[in-house]
Structures are given as C-alpha cells and as structure tokens.
Amino acid sequence: MNFANFRLIRANISYAEFSNFVPLNITKQYKKMNTKTKIALITGGSRGLGKNAALKIAQKGLDVIITYKNSREEADAVVSEIKEMGQKAIAYQLDTRDVKSFDAFVKSVTDHLKTETGSPNIDFLINNAGTALYSPIMETTEEQLDDIVNVHFKGVFFLTQKMLPFINDGGGIINISSGLARFALPGSSVYGSMKAGVEMMTKYMAKELGSRKIKANVIAPGAIETDFGGGRTRDDQNVNAMISNVTALGRAGLPDDIGGVVAFLCTDDAGWINGQRIEASGGMFL
Ligand SMILES: NC(=O)c1ccc[n+]([C@@H]2O[C@H](COP(=O)([O-])OP(=O)(O)OC[C@H]3O[C@@H](n4cnc5c(N)ncnc54)[C@H](OP(=O)(O)O)[C@@H]3O)[C@@H](O)[C@H]2O)c1
C-alpha cells in the first residue's frame, strides 16, 4: 500500500471519492506538468555508443538531439528511427574539439527548441563524442595529445559550460569515460588520463550544479565492439580474445550493454544518483 492510499483509508474515503474533491483544473495542471517531454542532447549520436544511447533514451519517451562530425547519413538514419518510435529528433553537425564553434551551435539548437517547444532548454546533456589514440608515451606527438585533450576534456568542459544556461534545473549531465581511467594498458596514457580527468570534472560538476538540482554522473564503459579505434575490439580477434579473458562475464562489450545505462540516468528513477562513476565493463580486470 502506498502512503497516499494509507492516508485515504485512514480518512475513511475511497480514491474515487477523493478524486471528486480535486478541482478539475488542478488535475489538468498536474497532468500538464508531468507530461512535458524531456529532451536529451547527445554528442556523437551517429554511431556506436552514442547511437545506441540515443535510441534507448527515445524508447524511454524523451525527445533527442544528436550531433555528428562526418557521418551525416548515419545521423539522419538515427533521427528517422527515433521519429518512427514517435519521439522528436534532430541532428546537428558539430566538431566537439572546436570550442569556437560552440556559440553558433548552441544558438542553432536553442532557437530550434524555442520554436518547437516554446523553451530553449534541454534536460540532459550527454558528452559522448570521442576518438581513440593508441600510442606509446615515447611515440606520442604534441598534435596527437592536443587532439585527445580537445575532444575528451576541453570540448566536454566548454560545451557543458555553454549549454548550462539551457539545461533545466533538475536535469542532468552524463559524461562518458572509460575503464582505461581505472586500469592502465600500454598505449593509452593520453586517452586514459583525459578520461580520468573527465571523471574528476564530473564530481566538480555535481558539486557546483547541485544548487540547481542538476545531477552529473560519469559512465565508464569497458572495451566495446564499435568502430572506435578502427573497430579493433570488434574486428581484431587477438584484442577481442584478450578482452574476453580479462572480463568476468567472458566477452567484450556491445553497444547494447551501454545505451540502457545512459538512458536509465535520464529517468526519474535515477534521480538520487549524483557525482558517481558507473563502470559498465562486464567486470574487466577485477
Ligand atoms: N568503444 C569502446 O571500446 C569505448 C570504451 C570506453 C569508452 N568509450 C567512449 O565512448 C564514446 C563513444 O565511443 P564509440 O565507441 O561509440 O565510438 P565510435 O563508434 O567511433 O563513434 C564515435 C562517435 O563520436 C563522433 N565523433 C568523433 N569525433 C568527434 C568530434 N571531434 N566531434 C564530434 N563528434 C565526434 C562520431 O561522429 P561521426 O560518426 O560523424 O564520425 C561518432 O558519432 C567515446 O567518448 C569513447 O571514448 C568507448
């Protein structure tokens, strides 16, 4: 028995009788308040984990904005699939390394939302877009390092900063890290360090944005079979076997293992999770 029913029983009236006392306009207002469709913006939604998350988020009844860098056709296909589910979706081109382009991007997105919904705001920002770098310390160039810093740290920081005025109070930020921020594999020094950076950044976001009831969490996938890093987890049998061997559940991850975790964090049921690192790796290197 829930608490409301308990109180009604104590007052000796049924729920049906109780509803008669509730003025219709209040019921309507309440309904309206609760039926406003939430909106998630996910970077890198054209392929891989971002695509899977976008679809799973739409399945939960949210409208979705995705970004892509080069894969316009793939992004359009994701948009069509979401629309077929009955949710609204749109795709924007964005290079998340290019901080100077963020003002124009934010303006396009918020102008669109204002026209569509009457408000320029979104509810969830998912910083997912990214590229791999497998390079030993002795061989890594300054350009390679800058590229990874820009896509996995600087871009995440400034896109969040620019979007913050347009994230509804009570919303959320979800950053995507990696198991490589917890364990070290040769060749991933720069990438793993930037993901570790984004994990700490997430705690600061949670701390600073708590006054607006905005939650910030970070999901750390293990190795997943996507195009990432040339698709080597999926396509290189040796890499795939190595990952399976160090994973308690005995296989490499699939996009479906991650998208639902992202989507869960966009629900009210996850509303008390804040400032957390959630690793979804099937138990790698336990
Ligand atoms: N796969 C893994 O094993 C794994 C493990 C742990 C963490 N992660 C993290 O998960 C996230 C997604 O990886 P994934 O496996 O889904 O990779 P993916 O299949 O290669 O997809 C990458 C996505 O990011 C976009 N993107 C790449 N560079 C971009 C840039 N500079 N600006 C804007 N968008 C950009 C791509 O857009 P286009 O399609 O237009 O190129 C694509 O949508 C990354 O942050 C990655 O570090 C992946």
PDBQT file of the ligand as one rigid body, heavy atoms in Angstrom, charges set to zero:
ROOT
HETATM    1  N1  LIG A 301      34.125   1.594 -27.820  1.00  0.00    +0.000 N 
HETATM    2  C1  LIG A 301      34.829   1.469 -26.721  1.00  0.00    +0.000 C 
HETATM    3  O1  LIG A 301      35.521   0.458 -26.507  1.00  0.00    +0.000 OA
HETATM    4  C2  LIG A 301      34.793   2.531 -25.686  1.00  0.00    +0.000 A 
HETATM    5  C3  LIG A 301      35.190   2.198 -24.373  1.00  0.00    +0.000 A 
HETATM    6  C4  LIG A 301      35.172   3.155 -23.393  1.00  0.00    +0.000 A 
HETATM    7  C5  LIG A 301      34.775   4.425 -23.690  1.00  0.00    +0.000 A 
HETATM    8  N2  LIG A 301      34.401   4.764 -24.959  1.00  0.00    +0.000 N 
HETATM    9  C6  LIG A 301      33.998   6.139 -25.210  1.00  0.00    +0.000 C 
HETATM   10  O2  LIG A 301      32.676   6.144 -25.709  1.00  0.00    +0.000 OA
HETATM   11  C7  LIG A 301      32.480   7.256 -26.550  1.00  0.00    +0.000 C 
HETATM   12  C8  LIG A 301      31.874   6.799 -27.857  1.00  0.00    +0.000 C 
HETATM   13  O3  LIG A 301      32.723   5.842 -28.451  1.00  0.00    +0.000 OA
HETATM   14  P1  LIG A 301      32.196   4.818 -29.559  1.00  0.00    +0.000 P 
HETATM   15  O4  LIG A 301      32.754   3.503 -29.226  1.00  0.00    +0.000 OA
HETATM   16  O5  LIG A 301      30.743   4.975 -29.759  1.00  0.00    +0.000 OA
HETATM   17  O6  LIG A 301      32.980   5.394 -30.833  1.00  0.00    +0.000 OA
HETATM   18  P2  LIG A 301      32.558   5.378 -32.386  1.00  0.00    +0.000 P 
HETATM   19  O7  LIG A 301      31.723   4.197 -32.716  1.00  0.00    +0.000 OA
HETATM   20  O8  LIG A 301      33.832   5.593 -33.125  1.00  0.00    +0.000 OA
HETATM   21  O9  LIG A 301      31.618   6.677 -32.533  1.00  0.00    +0.000 OA
HETATM   22  C9  LIG A 301      32.168   7.932 -32.243  1.00  0.00    +0.000 C 
HETATM   23  C10 LIG A 301      31.105   8.994 -32.327  1.00  0.00    +0.000 C 
HETATM   24  O10 LIG A 301      31.688  10.248 -31.935  1.00  0.00    +0.000 OA
HETATM   25  C11 LIG A 301      31.618  11.173 -33.018  1.00  0.00    +0.000 C 
HETATM   26  N3  LIG A 301      32.833  11.973 -33.049  1.00  0.00    +0.000 N 
HETATM   27  C12 LIG A 301      34.108  11.546 -33.147  1.00  0.00    +0.000 A 
HETATM   28  N4  LIG A 301      34.957  12.594 -33.100  1.00  0.00    +0.000 NA
HETATM   29  C13 LIG A 301      34.189  13.707 -32.976  1.00  0.00    +0.000 A 
HETATM   30  C14 LIG A 301      34.463  15.084 -32.875  1.00  0.00    +0.000 A 
HETATM   31  N5  LIG A 301      35.719  15.582 -32.916  1.00  0.00    +0.000 N 
HETATM   32  N6  LIG A 301      33.433  15.936 -32.757  1.00  0.00    +0.000 NA
HETATM   33  C15 LIG A 301      32.183  15.471 -32.720  1.00  0.00    +0.000 A 
HETATM   34  N7  LIG A 301      31.837  14.189 -32.811  1.00  0.00    +0.000 NA
HETATM   35  C16 LIG A 301      32.837  13.312 -32.937  1.00  0.00    +0.000 A 
HETATM   36  C17 LIG A 301      31.429  10.337 -34.268  1.00  0.00    +0.000 C 
HETATM   37  O11 LIG A 301      30.797  11.131 -35.262  1.00  0.00    +0.000 OA
HETATM   38  P3  LIG A 301      30.874  10.701 -36.843  1.00  0.00    +0.000 P 
HETATM   39  O12 LIG A 301      30.074   9.442 -36.948  1.00  0.00    +0.000 OA
HETATM   40  O13 LIG A 301      30.260  11.816 -37.573  1.00  0.00    +0.000 OA
HETATM   41  O14 LIG A 301      32.310  10.472 -37.136  1.00  0.00    +0.000 OA
HETATM   42  C18 LIG A 301      30.572   9.201 -33.732  1.00  0.00    +0.000 C 
HETATM   43  O15 LIG A 301      29.216   9.596 -33.649  1.00  0.00    +0.000 OA
HETATM   44  C19 LIG A 301      33.836   7.928 -26.681  1.00  0.00    +0.000 C 
HETATM   45  O16 LIG A 301      33.912   9.018 -25.779  1.00  0.00    +0.000 OA
HETATM   46  C20 LIG A 301      34.809   6.860 -26.254  1.00  0.00    +0.000 C 
HETATM   47  O17 LIG A 301      35.993   7.417 -25.733  1.00  0.00    +0.000 OA
HETATM   48  C21 LIG A 301      34.402   3.828 -25.953  1.00  0.00    +0.000 A 
ENDROOT
TORSDOF 0
